[in-house]
Amino acid sequence: MNIREKYTEYILGTYKPSIFFEKGQGSYLWDDQGKKYLDFGTGISVCNVGHSHPKVAKAISDQATKLLHVSNLYMTENAPLLAEKISKAGFGGKVFFCNSGAEANEGLIKFARKWGTDKGRHEIICMNDSFHGRTLASLAATGRSKYREGFGPDLQGFTHVDYGDLEAIKNAVSDKTAAVMLEPVLGEGGVRPAAKAFIQGVRQLCDEAGILLMFDEVQTGIGRTGKMFAHQHFDVEPDIMSMAKALGNGMPIGAFMVQAKYEGILVPGTHATTFGGTPLACAAGLAVFEIFEDEKVLENCVKQSEKLSSFLNSLVDKYSFITEVRSLGMMVGIDVEIPTGDVVSKAFEKGLILLTAGEKTVRLLPPLNISDAELDEGMNIISQTFEELNHG
Ligand SMILES: Cc1ncc(COP(=O)(O)O)c(C=O)c1O
């Protein structure tokens, strides 16, 4: 049995991949035939500083020979150091480490319920088209009901309103509401950056209603939008936010951070996870922060994103099947009136990896430390891809 046959034989078929990757380095991946691809997917915004970054690799291998895991019954060195980095890069809060985006969002939901328990508040207002993960609570928060089909009964206590509709949130708030939960840029729902007025309006509304504002920064966090956290574009702070994906640049790690004033809500025994904040995972996270500082990753992200978005916007006039380009930093969506799969597979043939989001959006999540030459190469392939699709 070859390795592809073993995949089919032994891996539960929740995914159906056809491409086999063997190696990654910087902005590139290589498949099992040795073909090289420029990666504008970064493992869905995970490898934000490129594949197998030498500093991440070294941090992991050094830590692996020193200490992997002891459990949260004991203190270890890397977790507080990484929490300090996150706290200082964000709003100065306190951090809980976990293992994935869904688990981080479970933390947000549990936190809101615990905060609201003696106030009679447990409901959470979420957004249509949002995505928060595949665990039962994060699925209940997710605004796409098709993901919940077959997994009922749904967890109670979640309502959904249209993203961007402040009035709808206002109308949904009741004396049972504990929190509003949203992504500062809808990711899976089609790369839709929020309007500043909307985010600021939600913050004001939550303050007036005395409820929590919770941001899911699992996809937008760790520099993806040109700031360390996307909400920093809007000059507001949430009460609590989640993050995961790029925090370990490929090493699985998630976290949530609460404002320091909420310190007493989750006390010993109320929330836990065996693998949260292991020395190994946090070593990768510390390397990520070091790379951001040393290599001026945010500056590069902003510079390259301006070039990319002005190039993509020029395509809207050129091709009638491209209807809109939306972006915040290196989080980019191109709406097309042709099947998004056609765009992705044509680009793939030419050695460029793209993603989709929602029904009609081609999604680009390039490495944030991409070089000028690599970006030019990607834009070239995108030009050729659309040109060929235009002719046929
Ligand atoms: C905004 C957002 N939240 C949560 C998740 C779930 O993260 P994970 O797959 O790590 O559980 C994702 C994953 O795509 C996401 O984009």
The ligand as an SDF file (V2000), in Angstrom:
LIG
                    3D

 16 16  0  0  0  0  0  0  0  0999 V2000
  -12.3890   32.9770   13.0890 C   0  0  0  0  0  0  0  0  0  0  0  0
  -12.1600   31.5400   13.4470 C   0  0  0  0  0  0  0  0  0  0  0  0
  -12.4910   31.1060   14.6700 N   0  0  0  0  0  0  0  0  0  0  0  0
  -12.2880   29.8350   15.0380 C   0  0  0  0  0  0  0  0  0  0  0  0
  -11.7580   28.9180   14.1670 C   0  0  0  0  0  0  0  0  0  0  0  0
  -11.5570   27.5010   14.6090 C   0  0  0  0  0  0  0  0  0  0  0  0
  -10.2240   27.2710   14.8520 O   0  0  0  0  0  0  0  0  0  0  0  0
   -9.6610   25.7770   14.9950 P   0  0  0  0  0  0  0  0  0  0  0  0
   -9.8470   25.1270   13.6620 O   0  0  0  0  0  0  0  0  0  0  0  0
   -8.2360   25.9390   15.3890 O   0  0  0  0  0  0  0  0  0  0  0  0
  -10.4700   25.1100   16.0430 O   0  0  0  0  0  0  0  0  0  0  0  0
  -11.3940   29.3220   12.8780 C   0  0  0  0  0  0  0  0  0  0  0  0
  -10.8350   28.3530   11.9280 C   0  0  0  0  0  0  0  0  0  0  0  0
  -10.8200   28.5430   10.7410 O   0  0  0  0  0  0  0  0  0  0  0  0
  -11.6020   30.6650   12.5090 C   0  0  0  0  0  0  0  0  0  0  0  0
  -11.2770   31.1060   11.2950 O   0  0  0  0  0  0  0  0  0  0  0  0
  1  2  1  0
  2  3  1  0
  2 15  2  0
  3  4  2  0
  4  5  1  0
  5  6  1  0
  5 12  2  0
  6  7  1  0
  7  8  1  0
  8  9  2  0
  8 10  1  0
  8 11  1  0
 12 13  1  0
 12 15  1  0
 13 14  2  0
 15 16  1  0
M  END
$$$$
